[in-house]
Amino acid sequence: MITYKSQREIDMMKKAGELLASTHKEIAKMIKPGITTWEIEEFVNDYLKKHGATPEQKGYKGYEFATCASINDEICHGYPRKQPLQEGDIVTIDMVVNLNGALADSAWSYPVGKVSEQAQKLLDVTKEALYKGIEQVKVGNRIGDIGHAIQSFIEPHGFSVVRNFIGHGIGPTIHEKPEVPHFGLPGKGPRIKEGMVFTIEPMVNIGGFETKMDNNGWTARTMDGTLSAQYEHTIAVTKDGIIIITDQD
């Protein structure tokens, strides 16, 4: 069942999103060869605590960390670790912020130093695909319109859209209805209505869309070992239009 949020709830989630966006802006300053994702993990824990918030995914279904840190061929849910990032890596940092009971969710992919031309193209295309999806968030459209726009934009670039992990409704829990695939046919799925809040978070691979899981039961990788990138925003649908709750601008 889809739960529809009041304007008050959306306003609270927007404050959580503003804090999450500021966290990503600080992380962007930290990303460079030699830093570890464990240092980023510690920073996020401290930064959120300092601002009166908590990392919602810490403890979610047994997950132990404030962040997911997915490097290179890791698609999502990578564990923070103490191995330094290398020149040419790409890394995705994903987190869910809880501020006074209101949630916001956003992932962002970062180049580490100078990356290959192909890696940079992957980052650019994936980020643009996110906004192609957001353009379809209009009252009266359907959820399937979002995924169709994303897939139609990505595949001509020779990349693939991950099928096994999708966007989702959010608030007051992390994962709610509706499910938001990043592929598929237009005109399908639930109709978009005022009060919906959900994530759009395309995961895009240079190679095939097939995935495999690490033994930790969380980290998903590309089956063929190629690079993967992800960009995610939380979107609210209001009577006055949409709000990108986790907007960094």
C-alpha positions in Angstrom: 0.0 0.0 0.0 1.3 3.5 -0.9 1.2 6.0 2.0 0.7 9.6 1.0 2.5 12.3 3.0 1.1 15.5 4.3 2.7 18.8 3.6 4.0 18.9 7.1 5.7 15.5 6.7 7.2 16.6 3.4 8.5 19.8 5.0 10.2 17.7 7.7 11.7 15.3 5.1 12.9 18.4 3.2 15.0 19.4 6.2 16.4 15.9 6.4 17.2 16.1 2.7 19.0 19.5 3.2 21.2 17.9 5.8 21.9 14.9 3.6 22.8 17.1 0.7 25.2 19.1 2.8 26.8 15.8 3.9 27.4 14.9 0.3 28.9 18.3 -0.4 31.4 17.7 2.4 32.2 14.2 1.2 32.9 15.6 -2.3 35.7 17.7 -0.7 37.1 14.6 0.9 37.3 12.3 -2.1 40.9 11.9 -3.4 43.4 9.1 -3.8 44.6 7.7 -0.5 41.4 8.4 1.6 39.5 5.4 2.8 35.8 4.9 2.8 36.1 4.1 6.5 37.2 7.7 7.0 34.1 8.8 5.2 32.0 6.5 7.3 33.4 8.0 10.5 32.8 11.5 9.1 29.2 10.8 8.3 28.5 9.4 11.8 30.0 12.4 13.4 28.5 15.0 11.0 25.0 13.7 11.5 25.3 13.4 15.2 26.6 17.0 15.3 23.4 18.1 13.4 21.0 16.2 15.6 20.4 13.4 13.1 21.0 9.7 12.9 22.0 7.3 10.0 18.8 5.4 9.4 20.4 2.4 7.6 22.7 1.6 10.5 21.0 -1.4 12.0 18.5 -1.8 9.2 18.1 -5.6 8.8 21.4 -6.1 10.5 23.4 -3.6 8.3 26.2 -2.2 10.5 27.2 1.1 8.9 26.0 4.6 8.4 27.0 4.6 4.7 27.2 2.2 1.8 30.5 2.7 -0.1 30.5 0.9 -3.4 33.8 1.0 -5.4 34.3 0.3 -9.2 32.4 -2.9 -10.0 30.3 -2.8 -6.9 26.8 -1.7 -7.8 25.4 -1.0 -4.3 25.6 -1.8 -0.6 29.4 -2.0 -0.5 30.8 -2.0 3.0 33.0 0.9 4.2 36.6 -0.3 4.5 40.1 0.8 5.4 41.8 0.2 2.0 42.7 3.5 0.4 40.9 4.6 -2.7 43.2 4.6 -5.8 43.6 7.2 -8.6 41.1 6.3 -11.3 38.5 4.6 -9.0 34.9 5.6 -8.8 33.0 5.3 -5.6 29.3 5.6 -4.7 28.4 6.8 -1.2 24.8 6.1 -0.3 23.0 7.0 3.0 19.7 7.6 4.6 19.3 10.4 7.1 16.8 10.5 10.0 16.2 14.0 11.3 13.5 14.1 14.0 11.8 11.0 12.5 11.8 12.3 8.9 13.9 10.4 6.3 15.8 11.3 3.2 17.8 9.0 1.0 20.5 9.9 -1.6 23.5 8.2 -3.3 26.2 10.0 -5.3 29.0 8.6 -7.4 32.4 10.3 -7.3 35.6 10.1 -9.4 38.8 9.5 -7.5 41.4 11.8 -9.0 41.6 11.5 -12.8 39.4 8.7 -14.1 39.3 7.1 -17.6 37.3 8.7 -20.3 34.9 5.8 -20.2 34.4 6.0 -16.4 33.7 9.8 -16.7 31.2 9.1 -19.4 29.5 6.5 -17.2 29.2 9.1 -14.4 27.9 11.8 -16.7 25.3 9.6 -18.3 24.1 8.1 -15.1 23.6 11.5 -13.4 21.8 12.8 -16.5 19.6 9.7 -16.5 18.5 10.5 -13.0 17.2 13.9 -14.1 15.6 12.4 -17.2 13.6 10.2 -14.8 12.8 13.1 -12.5 11.3 15.0 -15.5 8.6 12.3 -15.7 7.4 12.9 -12.1 4.1 14.7 -12.7 0.7 14.2 -11.3 -1.2 11.9 -13.7 1.9 10.2 -15.1 2.7 6.6 -14.1 5.7 5.2 -12.3 6.6 3.3 -15.5 7.2 6.5 -17.3 10.2 7.2 -15.1 11.9 3.9 -15.8 11.2 4.1 -19.5 12.7 7.6 -19.8 15.8 6.4 -17.9 16.3 3.2 -19.9 15.6 5.0 -23.2 18.4 7.5 -22.4 21.0 5.1 -21.1 21.0 2.2 -23.6 21.9 4.3 -26.7 25.1 5.1 -24.9 26.0 1.4 -24.8 25.4 1.1 -21.1 22.9 -1.1 -19.2 20.4 -0.4 -16.4 20.5 -2.7 -13.4 17.2 -4.7 -12.9 17.7 -6.2 -9.5 17.8 -3.0 -7.5 15.2 -0.2 -7.9 13.8 2.9 -6.3 11.2 2.9 -3.6 8.8 4.9 -1.5 10.2 6.3 1.7 9.0 7.7 5.0 8.4 6.8 7.8 10.4 3.6 6.9 13.3 3.2 4.5 11.6 1.0 1.9 7.9 1.4 1.1 5.6 1.3 -2.0 5.7 2.2 -4.8 8.5 0.3 -6.4 10.3 2.5 -8.9 12.1 0.5 -11.6 14.6 2.3 -13.8 13.6 0.3 -16.9 10.3 -0.8 -18.6 7.4 0.4 -20.5 5.6 3.8 -20.3 2.1 4.0 -19.1 2.6 1.2 -16.6 2.6 1.0 -12.8 0.8 3.2 -10.2 -0.3 6.7 -11.2 1.7 9.5 -9.7 -0.3 11.4 -7.1 0.1 14.3 -4.7 1.6 13.2 -1.4 3.9 10.5 -2.9 7.5 10.5 -1.8 9.9 8.1 -3.4 13.5 7.7 -4.6 14.8 7.5 -8.2 18.2 5.9 -8.1 19.4 4.5 -11.4 22.4 2.0 -11.2 24.1 1.9 -14.6 26.8 -0.5 -15.7 29.3 -0.2 -18.5 28.8 -3.8 -19.4 25.8 -6.1 -18.8 23.1 -5.5 -16.2 23.5 -8.9 -14.6 24.6 -8.9 -10.9 26.2 -11.2 -8.3 26.3 -11.0 -4.5 29.3 -11.0 -2.2 29.4 -13.5 0.6 28.5 -10.7 3.1 24.9 -10.9 1.8 24.8 -7.2 1.0 27.2 -6.1 -1.6 26.1 -6.5 -5.3 28.6 -6.4 -8.1 28.5 -6.5 -11.9 28.6 -10.0 -13.1 31.2 -9.1 -15.8 33.4 -7.0 -13.5 32.7 -3.7 -15.3 32.2 -0.4 -13.6 28.9 0.7 -12.1 27.7 4.1 -11.1 24.6 5.4 -9.2 22.9 8.7 -8.5 19.8 9.0 -6.3 17.4 11.7 -5.1 14.3 11.6 -3.0 11.4 13.2 -4.7 8.1 14.6 -3.2 5.0 15.3 -5.2 3.1 18.3 -3.9 0.1 20.4 -5.0 2.6 22.9 -6.3 4.8 20.5 -8.2 7.7 18.3 -7.3 10.4 18.9 -4.7 13.8 17.2 -5.0 14.2 16.7 -1.3 17.9 15.9 -1.5 18.8 18.6 -4.1 22.4 19.7 -3.7 21.9 23.0 -5.6 
